[in-house]
Amino acid sequence: MKSTSVRRMTLSTAVVTALAAVAACGSPGPSGDGSAGGKAAKEGATRVSPVAALRSAEKSTAGAESAKVRSTTTVGSVMSMTADGSLDWGDGITGTLTLTYTGGTAADTMRRLGSASMQARYLSDAYYAGVSDTFAEKAGGKHWIRYAYDDLAGLGGSSGVYLKDQMRTSTPDQSVKLLLASGDVRKVGEEKVSGRNTTHYAGTVEVADLVTRGSHLDASRLADLKKQLDQAGITTETVDIWVDDQNLLVKKMEKGDTANGTMTSTAYYSDYGVRVSVQEPPAADTEDFKALIAQQGGSGPAP
């Protein structure tokens, strides 16, 4: 494997591993049929406006601070990926996801690395990507690559800055914030998702109009959200969320136009409040990505 190929694959792994956590921590999945609770939610929905209901969902979901997550994400022809695991968002993102790349150039990259699946571990200061024996043999013999969050900004201009910020601030209630920011909040109806009774809400976000349209977020949060979307290259996004009778997200779907093509993300959450434990990989089997790039003849991050 040529040094330039190792370098590109290392950088590609950095971006898609970060995107997996960001996409997953913008959504959730449940347990139990909740038939009694569903009746209460339906009755309550007749008395509560969609905006008030979403504000309750935002608060409850953010306050839960952890959950089991499963998600699918597609970004143009760049990648198609599933993620499954547990995440804590009480203080940045921590947890573990098993990522499986199912299509796009990212899947091609992973196949060249020797496996289409990998484990990602997210800690307070960095995330770690587990690589295959094939990749380890060609890149210093280590099976884990460490990506410090402070280094993400150098991966690709504003996109890198966006990933760095999102890895430290994302929570599943981001989807709710998007709806509140859109000024286009509407109740779709009552639906059963993963065996639970839920209320479905939807809206469309036009990023260019966020400041001028009637938003239900304060000016500071609206400005932060617009900045994040601009950095991600997102111009328009549709958002659908499903909320249960405990005001917790059960499912979210997002679809938007980005600089890399259409992005779609669907996530389910379950077991809110689950204890999330994640260990740093053994130091002897871990290489920092910047050191790995230097070993391969690169001077630093590059697209």
N, C-alpha and C positions, 0 to 999 in steps of 0.2 A: 504494500500500500504506500503510495507516494506521500511525502510529508504534507504537500498541499491538500491532499484528500483527507488526511487525518485532521488537519487544521479546520477544514470546512465542516467535516463531520462533528468535530468537537463544538464548534460554534452553532451548528444546526441543532445539536442536542441541547445546547444551552437554551436556545430560544423556545423550542417546542416543549421542553420540560417546564420552563417558566409559564408558557401559555396554558399548559394543562392545569396548573394550580389556579391561575387567574380565571380560566373558563369555569372550572369546577366551583370556585368560590364566588360565583355569581349565580348559585342554585342548589336543591335537596330531594329525598325519598323516604317513605313512611312504613308503618306496620299496623296491623289491625284493621278491621273494617269500619270502625268508628260510626256505626249506624245511628246511635243515639246522639252523638256529637254532631253528626251531619244535620239532623233535624234542627238542633239549636242554631247551627250556622245559617241554615236556610231561613229560619224565623228571624234571626238577627239581621240578615241581609236586607230585609224589607224595611228596617229601621235605620240602617247605617249607610251613609253615602259611600261610593267607591273610594273617594279620597280619604275619608276617615278610616275606612277599613284598611286601606293600604298603609296609612300611617301607623296603625296598630300592628300590622304585619311587619313593617320595617323595624319597629321597636322590639317586638318579640323575637324575631329571627336574629337580629344583631345580638340581643341579650342572651340567647341560648349558647353562643360562643363555640359550639362544636357539633358535628354530626357525621354520620356515614354518608358518603357521596358516591354517586355513579353518574357518569356523563359521557356524552359524545360531542365531538367538536370537529368541524370541517372549515378550512380556510382556503377557498379557491382550489387551485391545483397544488397548493403547498403541502397540505396535510389533511388527513382524516384519522381521527384518533378516539379511543375510548379510555376512560380513567375510572378506577374503582378503588376506594379506600376510605380513610377517615381523616378529617381535617379539623383543626382548632383555629379560630380566628379571633381569640380573645386579645392577642397582642401580636399582630401580624399573622402570617400563615405558618402553622406548623402541622406536621403529620406525614402520612405515607400514602402514596398512590401507586397502583400498578398501571402502567401505561401500555396500551397496545396500539400500534400504528397500523391502520388498515388500508391506507391509500395515500396518493400524492407523492411528492418528492421526498417528504419526510420518511415515508414507509420504504422508499427505495434506499434512502440513506441507512435506515436501520437494518435492512436486509444485508447491505454491504458490511455493516458492523457485526453481523452474525446472528441477529435476533430481532424480531419485530416487536418484542415486548421488553420492558425494563421496569425496574422499581425506582421511584423518585422519593427521596426523603427531604422534607422541608424543615429547617431549624430556624432559630431566631436571626442568625447572621448570614446564612448561606443555604443553598440547597445542593443535594448530592444526586448524581445520576449514576445508576449501576449499569455497567457496560459488560458486554459478552467477552468470553475468552478470546474470541477472534480479534476484537478491537484491542483488548488488553495486550495481546501479544505484539501488536504493531505500535503501541503507544505507551511504552514504558513498563508494561507488566502489571499495572494497577487496575483494579476492577471498579473503582469509584472515582468520579470526577467531581471536584468541589467547585461550585460557582458562588463566589461571594456576591451579595446583593449590591454592594458598592461598585462592583465591576460591571454590572449589567448595563450601566449607562453608556459604556464604551462599545457595546455590541452592535449598535446601529442607530446612532443619532437619537432623534426623538422617540423612536420605538423602544430603544434601550432604556431611556429615562422613564417611559411609560411602564415598562415591565418592572423596573426597580421600584417605582412608586406603588404599583399594584400589588407586588409581592408583600408589601408592608401594610397596605391599607385595605385590601379587598375583603369583603364579607359577602355572604349570600344575599344580603338585603340590597346589594347594588342594583339588582334588577328592579326592585321596588322603587328605589330612588330614580331610576330611569323613567318609570311610568309617571311618578309624581312630577318629574321635570318636564315631561312631554306636553303637559296641558291637554292631553288627549286620553284621559283615563275613562274607560268604559267597562261596565260589567257585561261579560259574555253570557254567563249562566252558571247553573249548578252542574257539576260533572264528577264522576267517580274516577280517581286516579290511584293506581296501585292499591285498590281495595278501600280507599278512603273517600269520604264525601268532601268535596272541595268547591270553592267558588273560583271561577275563572275570570281574570281581568286581562285587558289587553290595551295596547296603545302604540302609537308611532312617534318616534323621536326624530325630528329634523334638527341636526346639530347646529346648523347655521341660524336657526330661529330660536334657540334655547333662551337667549337673553330677551328677545322681544315677545315671545309667546307667553300666555298666562301659565306660569309654572307654579307648582305647589311646594317648591323648595325655597329656602331663604337664599339671598344673593350670594353668600359665601359658598354654600354647598353647590349651588348652581354653577358658579364660576369654576370650582374644582372639577365638577363632572364634565363640563364643556372642555376643559383643558385636557382631561384624560382621553376623551373621545377624539379630540383633534390629534393628540399624539399617536393614537392608535390608527389614524387614517380613516376613521369611521365618519361617514357623512349622513347616513340615514339608517335607522335601526327600528325594527318592530320588536315588541316585547310582549310575551304572554306569560302570566304567572298563575299558579293554582295554589290557593291558601286554604288550610283546614280550619276547623272550629277553634283551634288553639292559637289562631293567628300566626301560624308557622307555614313557611313555604313548603310545598310538597313537590312542586315541579316548576321549572322555568324553561322557556324557549326564547332565544334571541336570534335575530337574523339581521345582518347589516351589510352595507357596502363598505369595503376597505380598499386600501391601496393594493392589496394582494388578491383581490377578488372577493366573492361573497363569503361571509362568515356566518355559520349556523352553529348554535350551541344549545344543547338540551341537557338538563341536569335534574336529578332526583335526589332528595334528602330523606334520611331516616335516622332514628335513634338520636334525636337532639339531646345535647348534654353528655354524650358518650365521652368517656375518659380516653384521651388521645395520648399515646406514649410513643416517642420516636427517639431512636438512638443514632448518634453520630457514627458513621462507619469507621472501622479500624484505621488508624492513621497510617499504619504500614501498608495498607492496601488502597490508599487514597492519594490522588494527584490533583493539585490545583490546576485549573484549566489554563491560567496564564503561564504557569511553568511548563505545561504540556505544549502550548503553542510555541513557546520559546525553544523548547527541545526540537520542535519540528521545523525550526528555521523562520518562524513568524516573529514579527516585532510587536504584535499586540492585536487586539480585536479588529476584525474587518468583516464587512458584509460577506 
